[in-house]
């Protein structure tokens, strides 16, 4: 019977002098841990390109922050994102991606993610809204999302949820150190969410990003320490925990003709914050805001 083993991902060219990073990765690879392939480690030039895309992405979300209010339609938010993105000679990555019809995801209350902007969908005071945008600039991708409380005030429960979701992102970023594992991040996020009587969506996750919209690794926001892929300097990825006030289970709305919109199974509100991050020698650097 053929033995089931993980393929060696990190290889060394003949005559190549081992770096400290090589030694660290080989140490974990030899212990059957998941490690990155070399193409997941971005060059300084690639990181700078992703950083420039992040600047545009931040400008898009800043424009949304300035305009969002009770009575605005989600289509108007899409129009703002499209206009700001194109004014910087950039492209919205979502538009046309696997059939997604708009440039941005706008997800209200119990819509966990991938909410499709509509001309007849209007924000109301007290709604909590996630706006998730990804920019392509000169072939480089940057991805981020922010939460907004429409009108500045909502229920204490939804305020707490938005706050806990942001703390989960911050804790995930603090946990992300060179040569940690994806599972270390997920474990820390899950503990904080549960401590605050919230749950972590398991069916969706963060991801590598930069040269493509979605790359390895999958960055899950729950789990065990030491699980998942090893994270090393030069890797670029998102952390984007989706935190529910109720149960973690979700579903795709059967009435959505595009098959994208994800909702909480129990109708409870959901919140998410996201950054694109690059791993450095000391921790993560934020490339989007």
C-alpha positions, 0 to 999 in steps of 0.5 A: 500500500502506498504511504500517504505523505505530504509533498515537500514544498520547500526545496533548496537549489543545489549549491545554495547556502542555507539561510536561517529562514531555510533552516527554520522551514526545513526543521518544521517540514521534516516534522511533517508540518505544512510549510509554504512554497517559495512562490508564497514568499513575496519579493520586496518589489512585489510587497511594494506593489501590494502596498501601493494597491493597499493605499488605493484600497484605503482611499476607497474605504475612506470615501465610503466612511465619509458618505455612509449614512441612513438612507444611502442605498447599497448601490450608491456605496458601490458607485462610490467605490467604483469611482474612487478606484477608477480615479486611481487607475485601479480595478475592483477585483470583485467585479465579475469574479466568478459571476459577482456582479458588483465592485464591492460587498456590502453586508448588513446585520445578519448578512455575514459577507458577500452582500450584493449592492442593490438600488432598492436596498437602503441603510437604516439607522442602527444597521451594522454594515460590513464593506469589503473591497479589493483593489487591483493596481498594476497587477497587485491585489490588496483586500480589506473591510470595515464595519460601520454603525449606521447613524452612529448608534445601535443596540448594545448587543450589536455595538458589543459585536462590532467591538469584539470583531475588531478585537478579534482582528487585533488579537490575530495580528498580535499573535501573528509572529514569524514562524507561527502557524495559522492555527495559532492565530485562529486559536487566539481569535476563537478564545476571545470570541468565545470569552465574549459570548460570540462565535466564529464562522467556520465556513469562510476564512482569510487567505493569501493575497497579492499576486492573485485574489486568493492564494495559499494559505487558508487563514482559518479563524478558529482551531488548534495551536500548531495547526495549518501552514507555517507563516514566514517573513515575506508572506502576504495574507489577510486576517478577516474573522467573521464573528456572529452574535449567535451560532457560527452556522451560515447558509447561502441565500437560495433567493440570490440569483448569483449564489453569493450572499451568506447569512447566519443560520439563526438570523443573528447579526454578524461583524467582520474587520479585515486587513491585508498583512505582510509578515516581517522579521518581527511581526505583521505590517498592515498594508490596508486600513 
